[in-house]
Amino acid sequence: MRSTPILALVPLLILPAPIPADDDGPVGLERRIPWEDSRVVGSPEPPLPYKTARAFPGLEGIEQPLAMFPEPGTDRLFLLQHLGSWAGPSRLLVVEDDQDARDPELLLEVNALSCGLAFHPDYEENGFIFLGMNGPDGGGRRGGPEKTTQAVRYTVDRETGTIDPDSRLLIIEWASNGHDGGDVAFGNDGMLYISSGDGSSGSDAHLTGQRIDDLLGSILRIDVDHPDAGRNYSVPPDNPFVDRPGARPEVWAYGLRNPWRLSFDAESGQLWAGNNGQDLWEQVYLVEKGANYGWSITEGMQIFQAQREQGPDPISPPAAEHHHSEARSLTGGRVYRGDRLPELVGTYLYGDWSTGKVWGIEVEDDRVARNRELVDTPFNITGFGTDHDGELYVIDHVSGFHRLEPTTAADLPPHPFPTLLSETGLFDSVAEHTKHPAALPYDVAAPGWNDGASMERFAAFPGLERIEQKPQKNAGGAWSLPNGSVLVQTLSLDVLDEEGNPAKTRIETRLMNRQQGEWTGYSYRWNAEQTDAELVPSSGDIALLEVPDPEASGGVREQAWRFPARTECLVCHSRAAGFVLGFSPLQLDRTHDYEGVEADQLRTFEHIGLFEGDLPERKADRPRLVDPYDDSADREARVRSYLHVNCSTCHVNEGGGNSRMEMALTTPARRMGLIGEEPMHTKFEIPDAKIVLPGDPERSILYQRISRRLTGQMPPLMSTEVDREAVGLIAEWIRSLPPSE
């Protein structure tokens, strides 16, 4: 019987019936036991040198602060605040430069997102301030005004210290509705520098990153003191592209996706920019005249879309780049010039919105000499501010303003991070692999490929804390698990024992742990006696195992087992995928054997009060995962489930796979970007190859990638073994597809 093509997949994924409404069936657990024995706290790494302490406690109530600036010639601080969801309006507030300051005064409100402010070099005489903004609020919608990024001048009255909104003077603007940049800074040369994003919400949708004939994706440099006739600025004659035919002469550097935060260090004259990456990398740039920073051919120095046309200049590297395993939305910062922390003087501090980490770059002879992590905070970092003494503050979108202080012994956890599995508080008996009584066992509907290993899973949640039902736009549809949660996976393989007989052997136990709103992965390697497991180094490890294989010579072969580096865990457990993969609504939608009682997992967890509120009703036509290795299930359902669990963590909207494929089960088939699509990367020298070429697996890049290891393999990390059963399944499915029209 001929299989149905993928374009008809969605109806076929309505697999058998949900629990009837009039017969809910049994539950597997009667009640929750509080878990109060966790020792998975802190980090196995050496303590970071700094912690944070609240600053300006009287300003804690300021909603969504963005920036702080000392007003020249006064004892006042200017604060930028935004209201709403990354749109507008925005407010400019003023307070005294005093740790006891409170009751900020409103200076100005604008109908746009204002993310940057710069004082004119002669501010004490002319009162000019410049705001970088994007708007209007609500702009860019059907029937509404076009959204633009602007640099706007206002005048602060030198006697009253107030701003007349009618003093507004538009300096420059351009259409932008997405990655907008919009920060402003004056250099030591008296010129105004402005950051500009690529203007889209996709992967450089307008292909502007490598162009110099527009103002997008760039750092601009203009002269606001000597305007040309008919406009409120002029172009400095020493700008790098003044004499390039067709170029916008305002451009100073280009090839940037979304430079969020621009700052000048007056002492060194250096211009710094933090740049938001797309799929996998975040960047910091020490901006140089005429430089091309690669977007969207590269993301930092990593290839992004190699086939796109490069601009007229070679690609320059960033000063620093961070993988999305440690940074996911970079916030540029400031060079420290205060007195409280003399060891940091001259260091450029910057952070990350998503992970709350703060790093410091030291520069010698215009080169990066050192870059180190300084503090890991629970903050959503929107900016860094300074006071009149040059002291630096980390700005949290929720709680306001914080300063750095050295870490002391009193700041360390009460016990060291567990280096043995038996020290974690997760097990009643590690040797017997008996979980703690409060831990909750679970199964997944669609197991992923783990190089042939079987897996046992359970979850532990602190006390009786509950899971917040906060749906996210990711492959699995996730919840928000409480801080202190630990998800546990133990992987086992048949390995030859000392007598040469195959025996099921525990190889590795992996933990996913949530602290301070962030997830971190840890691996423990089981000893030969199977009595305990030891924490794997942060760089990962490898083991060579003898495993039975009837197809190998002598029936035995050597298998390399990869223990993941901690940063590798967050490649798959990514923001785009919702961090948590197995413990998710789609994967838990199945039964589990609770010591002889087969019961629905979601209903059981709801019954014991694991969730805040009731779970949404599960409709009969909901999409459901199936076991890809269950040959009694529908082939298309197996294929979609395999792609979901093994591929969609990267190949999802705004994920780490930049091939425009979306593999999630919930993605409509027409939007998956598979059938008959051109590969955006290698074709392995296969003529007329497609991602999936109906009827021809050998010319389908999807089939080629899962059929190989090392160069070009998928999944790209951890796996050293080809999933032969899945290769056969994908081949059968491709052969069954009717030819493209």
C-alpha positions in Angstrom: 0.0 0.0 0.0 1.4 3.4 -1.0 2.2 5.8 1.8 0.6 9.2 2.0 2.9 12.1 1.1 4.1 14.5 3.7 1.8 17.2 2.7 -1.0 15.1 4.1 0.8 14.3 7.3 -1.2 16.4 9.7 -4.5 14.4 9.7 -2.6 11.1 10.0 -0.9 12.3 13.2 -4.2 12.1 15.1 -3.4 8.8 16.7 -5.7 6.8 18.8 -8.1 8.0 21.1 -7.5 10.1 24.2 -8.8 9.0 27.6 -12.7 9.1 27.4 -14.2 12.0 29.3 -16.5 9.7 31.2 -13.7 7.3 32.2 -10.5 9.0 33.3 -8.9 5.7 34.2 -6.4 5.1 37.0 -3.7 7.5 38.3 -0.2 6.2 39.0 0.5 8.2 42.1 -1.7 9.3 45.0 0.3 12.2 46.3 3.5 14.2 46.2 6.3 13.8 48.7 8.4 17.0 49.2 11.9 16.8 48.0 14.2 18.6 50.5 17.5 16.7 50.1 18.9 18.3 47.0 22.6 19.1 46.9 22.7 20.0 43.3 23.3 23.7 44.2 25.9 26.1 43.0 28.6 25.0 40.5 31.5 22.6 40.3 33.6 25.4 38.7 35.7 27.7 40.8 33.7 30.7 42.2 33.5 33.7 40.0 35.4 36.8 41.3 32.3 39.0 41.7 28.8 39.1 43.0 26.2 41.8 42.7 24.6 44.0 45.3 21.6 46.2 45.0 22.2 49.9 44.2 19.8 52.8 44.4 17.3 50.8 46.4 14.8 53.6 46.2 14.6 53.2 42.5 13.6 49.6 42.6 10.1 50.5 41.5 11.1 51.9 38.2 9.5 49.7 35.6 11.7 48.2 32.8 14.8 50.4 33.0 17.2 50.5 30.1 20.0 52.9 30.7 21.7 55.3 33.1 23.8 58.3 32.3 25.5 61.0 34.5 24.4 64.5 33.4 27.5 66.6 32.8 28.0 69.6 35.1 25.3 68.5 37.7 24.8 65.9 40.4 21.9 64.3 38.4 21.5 61.0 36.7 19.4 60.5 33.5 17.5 57.2 33.3 15.8 55.7 30.3 12.7 53.6 30.9 10.5 51.8 28.5 6.9 50.6 28.9 5.3 47.8 27.0 6.9 44.9 25.1 10.0 46.2 23.3 8.1 49.0 21.6 7.1 52.1 23.4 6.4 54.5 24.9 9.7 55.4 26.5 10.4 57.8 29.3 13.4 59.9 30.3 13.7 60.3 34.1 16.0 62.2 36.3 17.2 61.6 39.9 20.0 62.8 42.2 23.3 60.9 42.0 22.8 59.5 45.5 22.4 55.9 46.7 19.4 57.1 48.7 17.7 58.7 45.6 14.0 58.1 45.1 11.0 59.6 43.4 12.4 60.2 39.9 11.2 63.2 38.0 9.8 62.8 34.5 11.6 64.8 31.9 10.2 63.5 28.6 8.0 60.8 27.2 8.2 59.7 23.6 5.9 57.4 21.5 8.7 55.0 20.6 11.3 52.7 22.0 14.2 54.9 23.0 17.3 52.7 23.8 20.1 55.2 23.7 21.1 58.7 24.9 24.2 60.9 24.4 25.1 64.3 25.8 26.6 66.7 23.3 30.2 67.5 24.0 29.2 71.1 24.8 26.1 70.0 26.8 26.9 72.3 29.7 26.6 75.3 27.3 23.9 74.2 24.8 21.9 71.6 26.7 21.6 69.3 23.7 20.8 65.6 24.3 20.4 63.1 21.5 18.1 60.1 21.8 18.3 57.0 19.6 14.8 55.5 19.1 12.6 53.2 17.0 9.0 53.9 16.5 6.4 55.1 16.5 4.8 52.7 19.0 2.5 50.6 16.9 4.2 51.6 13.7 4.7 49.2 10.9 1.2 47.7 11.2 -1.3 47.6 8.4 -2.7 51.1 7.9 -0.2 52.6 10.4 2.8 54.8 9.9 6.1 53.2 8.9 8.4 52.3 11.7 11.8 54.1 11.6 15.0 54.3 13.6 15.8 57.9 14.4 18.4 60.1 16.1 16.6 63.0 17.6 17.9 66.1 19.5 16.1 67.7 22.5 17.2 70.7 24.5 17.5 70.7 28.3 16.8 74.2 29.7 20.0 75.2 31.4 18.2 77.1 34.2 15.3 74.8 35.0 16.8 71.4 34.0 13.5 70.5 32.2 12.9 69.5 28.6 10.4 71.2 26.3 9.0 68.4 24.0 8.7 71.1 21.3 12.5 71.4 21.2 12.6 68.1 19.3 14.8 68.2 16.2 15.0 65.1 13.9 18.6 64.6 12.9 18.4 61.4 10.7 16.0 58.5 10.2 15.6 55.4 8.1 13.0 52.6 7.8 13.5 49.7 10.1 11.1 47.2 11.6 12.9 44.4 13.4 16.6 44.5 14.4 16.9 48.2 14.9 20.0 49.1 16.8 19.3 52.7 17.7 22.0 53.5 20.3 24.0 56.8 20.1 27.4 57.9 21.4 29.7 60.8 20.8 33.3 60.1 20.1 36.4 62.1 21.2 36.3 63.6 17.7 33.0 65.3 18.4 31.1 63.1 15.9 27.9 61.3 16.6 28.0 57.6 16.1 24.7 55.6 15.7 24.0 51.9 15.6 21.7 50.4 13.0 20.4 46.9 12.7 19.5 44.9 9.6 15.9 46.2 9.8 14.2 42.8 9.7 12.9 40.2 12.1 14.5 37.3 10.1 17.9 36.2 9.1 18.8 39.5 7.2 15.5 39.2 5.3 16.3 42.3 3.2 19.9 41.1 2.4 21.2 44.4 3.6 24.0 43.2 6.0 26.7 43.2 3.2 25.5 46.4 1.5 26.9 49.8 1.9 24.3 51.6 -0.2 21.9 51.9 2.7 22.0 52.7 6.4 21.1 49.3 7.7 23.3 46.8 9.5 25.9 49.5 10.3 27.5 51.9 12.6 27.0 55.4 11.3 29.1 58.5 11.9 27.8 62.0 11.3 28.6 65.7 12.2 25.7 67.4 14.0 27.5 70.7 14.5 27.9 71.6 10.8 24.7 70.6 9.0 24.4 70.7 5.3 21.7 72.7 3.7 18.4 70.9 3.8 19.3 68.5 6.6 20.4 68.6 10.2 23.8 66.9 9.8 26.7 66.6 7.5 29.0 63.7 6.6 32.6 64.0 7.9 35.0 64.1 5.0 37.2 61.3 6.5 34.4 58.7 6.7 35.6 55.5 5.0 33.1 55.3 2.2 32.8 58.9 1.2 34.4 58.3 -2.2 32.9 54.8 -2.9 30.4 55.0 -5.8 26.9 54.3 -4.6 27.8 54.0 -1.0 26.0 55.9 1.8 28.8 58.1 3.1 27.4 58.1 6.7 28.5 54.4 7.1 31.5 53.9 9.4 31.4 50.1 9.7 28.9 47.5 8.5 28.0 43.8 8.5 26.1 43.9 11.9 22.8 42.2 12.7 21.5 44.2 15.7 24.1 46.2 17.6 22.4 46.5 21.0 24.4 49.0 23.0 27.1 51.3 21.7 29.7 53.1 23.9 32.8 55.2 23.7 35.6 55.0 26.2 36.8 58.6 26.5 40.2 57.7 27.9 41.2 55.2 25.2 39.0 56.5 22.4 37.7 53.0 21.7 34.3 52.4 20.3 32.5 49.2 21.5 29.4 47.5 20.3 27.5 44.5 21.6 25.8 42.6 18.7 22.8 40.3 19.0 23.4 37.1 17.0 20.9 34.9 15.2 21.2 31.1 15.4 24.2 30.2 17.6 26.6 33.1 18.3 26.6 36.5 20.0 29.4 39.0 19.4 31.3 42.0 20.9 33.1 44.3 18.5 35.8 46.8 19.0 34.6 48.9 16.1 37.1 50.0 13.5 36.8 52.4 10.6 35.6 50.8 7.4 35.3 47.3 8.9 33.0 44.6 7.5 31.8 42.4 10.3 30.3 39.7 8.1 26.6 39.5 8.7 24.8 37.7 7.2 27.5 35.6 5.4 28.9 35.0 8.8 27.6 35.1 12.4 30.7 36.5 14.1 33.4 34.3 12.5 31.1 31.3 12.0 29.6 30.6 8.5 25.9 31.5 8.4 24.9 31.8 4.7 28.1 31.3 2.7 26.3 31.6 -0.7 25.3 35.3 -0.1 27.2 38.0 -1.8 29.9 39.5 0.2 30.4 43.3 0.5 33.4 45.2 -0.9 35.6 44.6 2.1 37.1 41.5 3.8 35.3 40.2 6.9 36.8 41.3 10.2 36.6 39.2 13.4 34.8 40.2 16.6 36.7 41.1 19.8 34.7 38.2 21.5 32.0 35.8 20.6 29.9 33.5 22.7 28.0 30.4 21.8 24.3 30.3 22.6 25.1 27.8 25.3 26.3 30.7 27.4 24.8 33.8 25.9 21.7 34.3 23.8 21.0 38.0 23.6 24.1 40.1 24.2 24.0 43.5 25.8 26.9 45.8 25.1 28.4 47.6 28.1 30.9 50.2 29.3 34.7 50.4 30.1 35.1 50.7 33.8 36.8 53.9 35.0 35.8 54.0 38.7 37.8 53.7 41.9 36.0 51.0 43.9 37.3 48.1 41.8 40.9 49.2 40.7 41.6 45.7 39.2 38.9 46.3 36.6 40.0 49.8 35.5 40.2 49.8 31.7 38.1 46.6 31.4 35.1 46.6 29.1 32.2 45.0 30.9 29.3 43.5 29.0 26.5 41.0 29.7 23.7 38.8 28.4 20.0 39.4 28.7 19.1 35.7 28.8 21.7 34.1 31.0 22.6 37.1 33.2 26.3 36.5 32.8 28.8 39.4 32.8 32.2 39.3 31.2 35.2 41.6 31.1 37.6 42.2 28.2 41.0 43.7 28.8 42.7 45.3 25.8 46.4 45.9 25.2 47.7 47.6 22.1 44.2 47.6 20.6 44.1 43.8 20.9 42.1 41.6 23.3 44.6 40.4 25.9 42.1 38.7 28.2 38.4 37.9 28.4 36.9 36.3 31.5 33.5 35.7 33.1 33.1 38.0 36.1 29.7 37.2 37.6 26.6 35.1 36.8 23.5 36.9 37.8 19.8 36.1 37.7 19.1 39.3 35.7 17.7 40.1 32.4 20.5 42.6 31.5 19.3 45.5 29.4 22.2 47.8 29.9 25.1 49.1 32.0 25.2 52.6 33.5 27.7 54.8 35.2 27.5 57.5 37.8 29.6 60.7 38.1 32.4 58.8 39.8 32.7 56.3 36.9 31.3 53.5 39.0 29.4 50.9 36.9 26.0 49.5 37.4 24.3 46.4 35.9 20.7 47.2 34.9 18.1 44.5 35.3 14.9 44.7 33.3 12.9 43.6 36.4 14.7 44.7 39.6 16.6 47.8 38.6 20.2 48.7 39.4 23.0 46.6 40.8 26.8 47.0 41.4 29.6 44.5 41.4 31.4 43.5 44.6 34.2 41.0 45.2 33.1 37.5 46.1 34.0 36.3 49.6 34.0 32.9 51.3 30.7 33.8 52.9 29.1 33.9 49.5 29.9 30.2 48.6 27.2 27.5 48.9 27.1 25.7 52.3 28.4 22.5 50.7 30.5 21.7 47.6 28.8 20.8 44.3 28.4 17.0 44.3 31.2 15.2 42.3 29.6 11.8 42.9 26.1 10.8 41.9 25.6 9.5 45.4 26.1 13.0 46.8 23.3 14.7 44.8 20.4 13.8 47.0 18.6 12.3 44.0 18.8 8.6 44.8 17.8 6.4 47.7 20.4 3.9 46.4 22.7 4.8 43.6 24.1 1.2 43.3 20.6 -0.1 42.8 19.6 2.9 40.8 16.7 3.5 43.2 15.5 7.1 42.9 14.6 9.3 45.9 11.0 8.6 47.1 10.1 12.2 46.2 11.3 11.9 42.6 8.8 11.3 39.8 9.6 8.7 37.1 8.4 9.3 33.6 8.6 8.0 30.0 8.6 9.9 26.7 6.4 9.3 23.8 9.2 9.5 21.2 12.7 8.5 22.4 15.6 10.2 20.7 18.7 8.5 19.3 21.4 8.0 21.9 23.8 5.7 20.0 21.8 2.6 20.9 21.5 3.3 24.6 18.3 2.7 26.6 17.3 5.3 29.1 15.7 5.6 32.5 14.2 9.0 33.5 12.9 10.8 36.5 12.4 14.4 37.7 12.8 16.0 41.1 11.3 19.3 42.1 12.1 21.3 45.2 9.7 20.9 48.1 6.2 20.9 46.8 6.8 23.7 44.3 4.6 23.6 41.2 5.2 23.9 37.5 4.0 27.2 36.0 2.0 26.7 32.8 3.6 29.3 30.7 3.5 28.1 27.1 6.5 29.0 25.0 6.9 29.1 21.2 9.2 26.2 20.7 9.2 22.7 19.4 7.8 20.9 22.4 5.5 23.5 24.0 7.2 23.9 27.4 6.4 24.8 30.9 8.3 26.9 33.4 9.9 24.6 35.9 10.8 26.0 39.4 14.4 26.8 40.3 16.0 23.8 41.9 14.4 21.4 39.5 16.6 18.5 38.3 15.8 16.2 35.4 17.7 12.9 35.4 18.5 10.5 32.5 20.6 7.3 32.9 21.8 5.8 29.7 22.7 2.1 29.5 24.3 -0.1 26.8 24.9 -3.8 26.3 28.7 -4.0 27.0 30.9 -7.1 27.2 31.8 -8.0 30.7 35.1 -9.5 31.9 34.0 -12.9 30.7 33.1 -11.6 27.3 29.3 -11.8 27.8 27.0 -9.0 27.0 25.5 -7.3 30.0 23.3 -4.2 30.4 25.7 -1.6 31.8 25.0 2.0 33.0 27.3 4.3 31.1 26.3 7.8 32.0 23.7 9.8 34.1 22.9 13.2 32.8 21.3 16.0 34.9 19.6 19.1 33.7 19.5 21.6 36.6 17.7 24.9 36.9 19.2 27.6 39.0 18.6 31.4 38.9 16.3 30.9 36.0 18.9 29.1 33.9 19.5 25.5 32.9 22.8 23.8 33.1 23.7 20.2 32.1 26.0 17.9 34.1 27.2 14.3 33.2 28.3 11.6 35.6 30.3 8.6 34.4 29.5 5.2 36.0 32.3 3.2 37.5 33.1 -0.4 36.4 31.5 -1.8 39.6 28.3 0.1 38.8 28.2 1.4 42.4 28.5 5.1 41.7 29.2 7.7 39.0 31.7 10.5 38.9 31.2 14.0 37.6 32.6 14.4 34.1 34.9 17.4 33.5 33.3 20.5 32.0 35.2 19.8 28.7 33.5 16.4 28.4 35.2 13.0 27.9 35.2 9.9 25.8 35.2 6.1 26.6 35.9 3.2 24.3 33.4 0.3 24.9 33.3 -3.2 23.5 29.8 -3.9 22.4 28.2 -7.0 20.8 27.4 -6.6 17.1 26.4 -9.6 15.0 27.5 -7.8 11.8 31.0 -7.2 13.0 33.9 -9.5 12.7 33.8 -11.9 15.7 30.5 -10.4 16.7 32.2 -7.6 18.7 33.1 -4.0 17.8 34.5 -1.0 19.6 32.1 1.9 20.2 33.3 5.4 21.2 31.0 7.0 23.7 31.0 10.7 24.0 30.3 12.4 27.4 29.1 15.9 26.5 30.9 19.1 27.5 28.7 21.3 29.7 28.4 23.9 27.0 27.3 21.2 24.5 24.3 20.3 26.6 22.8 23.8 25.9 23.2 23.4 22.2 20.3 21.0 22.0 18.6 22.2 25.2 18.4 25.6 23.6 16.3 28.6 24.2 14.5 28.1 20.8 13.7 24.5 21.9 12.4 25.6 25.3 15.5 24.2 27.2 13.5 21.2 28.5 13.0 18.5 25.9 11.7 15.3 27.4 9.6 16.7 30.3 7.2 18.6 28.0 3.5 18.3 27.1 4.0 16.5 23.8 6.5 14.0 25.2 4.6 13.2 28.4 1.3 12.6 26.5 1.4 8.8 27.1 1.1 6.2 29.8 3.7 5.0 32.3 4.0 1.8 34.3 3.7 2.9 37.9 4.8 -0.4 39.6 2.2 -2.4 37.7 -0.4 0.3 37.2 -0.5 1.7 33.6 -1.7 5.3 34.0 -1.7 8.4 31.9 1.3 10.6 33.0 -0.2 14.0 32.5 -3.3 13.1 34.4 -1.2 11.5 37.2 0.9 14.6 37.5 -2.1 16.9 37.5 -3.8 14.6 40.2 -0.8 15.1 42.6 -0.8 18.8 42.1 2.3 19.2 40.1 0.9 22.1 38.0 -0.4 25.5 38.9 -4.0 25.3 37.8 -5.6 22.6 35.7 -4.0 21.4 32.5 -5.8 22.4 29.3 -8.2 19.9 27.9 -6.5 17.5 25.5 -8.6 17.4 22.4 -9.0 14.3 20.3 -7.4 15.9 17.2 -4.3 17.1 19.0 -0.9 16.2 17.4 0.7 13.3 19.1 4.2 11.8 19.0 4.7 8.1 18.4 7.7 5.9 18.9 9.8 6.2 15.7 11.0 2.6 16.3 7.5 1.1 16.5 7.0 -0.5 13.1 3.3 -1.0 13.8 2.7 2.8 13.8 2.0 4.8 10.7 5.2 5.6 8.7 4.6 9.3 8.3 3.8 9.6 12.0 7.1 7.8 12.8 9.1 10.1 10.4 7.5 13.2 11.9 8.2 12.0 15.4 11.8 11.1 14.6 12.4 14.6 13.0 10.8 16.3 16.0 12.8 14.6 18.7 16.2 14.5 16.9 16.1 17.5 14.6 13.6 20.2 15.8 15.7 21.4 18.7 17.9 23.2 16.1 15.6 23.2 13.1 12.9 25.4 14.6 12.0 29.0 14.2 15.0 31.1 15.4 16.9 27.9 16.4 20.5 26.9 15.7 19.8 25.4 12.3 20.0 28.1 9.7 18.7 26.0 6.7 15.2 27.3 7.0 13.8 23.9 7.9 11.3 23.6 10.8 11.0 20.0 12.0 8.7 20.3 14.9 5.6 18.1 15.0 3.4 21.1 15.3 4.8 22.7 12.2 2.4 22.5 9.3 3.9 20.2 6.6 3.8 23.1 4.0 6.1 25.1 6.2 8.7 22.4 7.0 11.0 23.4 4.1 11.9 19.8 3.2 10.3 18.5 0.0 12.2 19.6 -3.2 14.0 22.3 -1.4 17.5 23.4 -2.3 20.2 22.7 0.4 21.7 25.9 1.7 25.0 24.2 2.6 26.8 21.2 1.2 25.4 18.9 -1.4 28.2 16.3 -0.8 29.0 16.7 -4.6 25.7 15.0 -5.4 24.2 16.3 -8.7 20.8 17.9 -8.4 20.5 17.1 -4.8 17.6 18.3 -2.7 16.9 18.3 1.0 14.4 15.6 0.3 14.0 14.5 -3.4 10.9 12.3 -3.6 11.6 8.8 -4.7 15.4 9.1 -4.4 17.0 8.8 -0.9 20.6 8.8 -2.3 20.1 12.3 -3.7 18.3 13.6 -0.6 20.6 15.5 1.8 18.5 14.6 4.8 19.1 10.9 4.2 22.8 11.6 3.5 23.3 13.5 6.7 21.7 10.9 9.0 23.6 8.1 7.2 27.1 9.3 8.1 29.2 10.3 11.0 32.0 13.0 11.3 31.9 15.5 8.5 28.3 16.6 7.7 26.6 14.3 10.1 23.2 14.9 11.7 22.7 15.2 14.6 25.9 17.2 14.7 26.9 16.6 18.3 27.6 13.7 20.6 26.5 10.8 18.3 29.3 8.5 17.0 27.0 5.8 15.7 24.6 5.8 12.8 21.0 5.0 13.6 20.5 2.3 11.1 16.9 1.7 11.8 16.1 5.4 11.3 18.1 5.5 8.1 16.0 2.6 6.8 12.8 4.4 7.9 13.7 7.7 6.2 14.8 5.9 3.0 11.4 4.0 2.8 9.5 7.2 3.4 11.5 9.1 0.7 10.9 6.3 -1.8 7.2 6.4 -1.1 6.8 10.1 -1.8 5.3 10.9 -5.2 7.5 12.9 -7.6 7.3 16.7 -7.2 5.1 18.5 -9.7 
